[in-house]
Amino acid sequence: MGADQHIVMLPFMAHGHLIPFLALARQIQERSGFKITIANTPLNIQYLRSTISKTSTNSNIHLAELSFCSTQHGLPPNTENTENISLSEMSKFFHASSSLEAPLRQLVSDITKQEGRPPLCIISDVFFGWAVNVAHSLGTKNISFTTCGAYGTMAYVSLWLNLPHRSTDSDDFAIPGFPENYRFHRTQLHKYFQLADGTDEWSKYFQPQILLSIKSDGWLCNTVEEIEPLGLEILRKYIGVPVWTIGPLLPPAALKKSSSSDSSISKHGAGKAPGMAAEKIVKWLNLQKEDSVVYVSFGSQNTISETQMMALAMGLEASGKRFIWVIRPPLGFDITGEFKAEWLPEGFEERIKESLKGLLVRNWAPQLEILSHKSVGVFLSHCGWNSVLESLSQGVPIIGWPLVAEQTYNSKMMMEEMGVNVELTRTVESVVSWKDVKKVIEMVLDGKGKGKEMKKKASKIAEKIGRAIIEEGEEQGSSLLALDHFLRTTSSSN
Ligand code: UDP
């Protein structure tokens, strides 16, 4: 592998994609010394630039702006990331993202001219099937990177290509590619997916893009070979191209339990200003008992409904357990706007503060620092894949509340395959009672029966994840071996 090789990377415009893409760029750089160019829209490049400048010293990771004008696609000005987009505008955003094809083509042509040969490959987001055409027509390879797990990716891919829920009146159905006896439920599909019939805007984006991605020269998957045997087996069989498991894309420092703040963890680069200083949170966590705290978060861009928020607050309080809750305005309000006291039970915040029972963190928390603290006993999570990996790498079991995307499949897999999750409810439409919240928290944290079993299984998975990225002398974990294998294969057949 010559160190003078160049790889172009193209993430989808969402934090849950930008963060693992950047982590992958760093990994490739560290292991191969290759030059990397991450291409994206100007505002996302700005975000990546500030993240990189905060965290690395001597990097060969370059950033390239691809021009993008959201208003040309009927979107509000400066809409370049899913974080401020409602589900109803999402399909418009997906279609708009295809306009990056021309500037990407230009970028790759410019690199080819400057360097006298095309880049080694384009690593494009699995959502950008069109990048396969760009790569192949410009004499290079395309590798699709799925930032999701194998099981979730498989469900997503097969659901879009087959729309199995449309050929039955029943609420539950099988998904082609999964074992016959695996049943999925209509409520595991978001409302636009439920209505998709191949002629709607969502299908019109995803069906051709997935078909193109399957024509990639290989896939990279942000998972660990040993933790998703079923998902990987069926995904590989279904798409028929090599799948390299190179996850979890977390910093090594995140892979040990700590009782105090580890500043290298924040180098993961989530890059947003937290609503409360990490030091303050860790200080509070240091006062709590081991495995006693509930951490509640719905990811980088989601929130729940007003009535659900009320039930969650009441349930948390009634459980008597300590908690850290990342709160945002509920559905229907500006998610980045001010948080109003009326969305929580009367006097809730004051009671929590006075009794030191919990911390309410506005909008954004240093999640990895929190999950890697030994006081955290369970993560009430929307089951976004990065959150899943972050939690399981720390041996923290999950109370699932999946909302959109492939989160419901992640939740199902963690319940049925891994046994580390109990699903409280799903979607923003569901009716949740505070009693259910209280019951599930008590069950997981009581240290007996199912809760104990979940914790044990989560710890086993943490060990497997830790081993996958180990490098000690001659011994290398499966994810490092896969990354090296991917780099060798791609370089040698060039
Ligand atoms: N995150 C964070 N603080 C927050 C919320 C999210 O650091 O308050 C990070 C989290 O650690 C994870 C990412 O943002 O790395 C969220 O990705 P995930 O796949 O879990 O969910 P998404 O936001 O894509 O729905």
Boltz pocket constraint, residues with backbone or C-beta under 6 A from the ligand:
constraints:
  - pocket:
      binder: B
      contacts: [[A, 14], [A, 15], [A, 16], [A, 17], [A, 19], [A, 270], [A, 297], [A, 298], [A, 299], [A, 300], [A, 301], [A, 302], [A, 326], [A, 363], [A, 364], [A, 365], [A, 366], [A, 367], [A, 368], [A, 383], [A, 384], [A, 385], [A, 386], [A, 387], [A, 388], [A, 390]]
      max_distance: 6.0
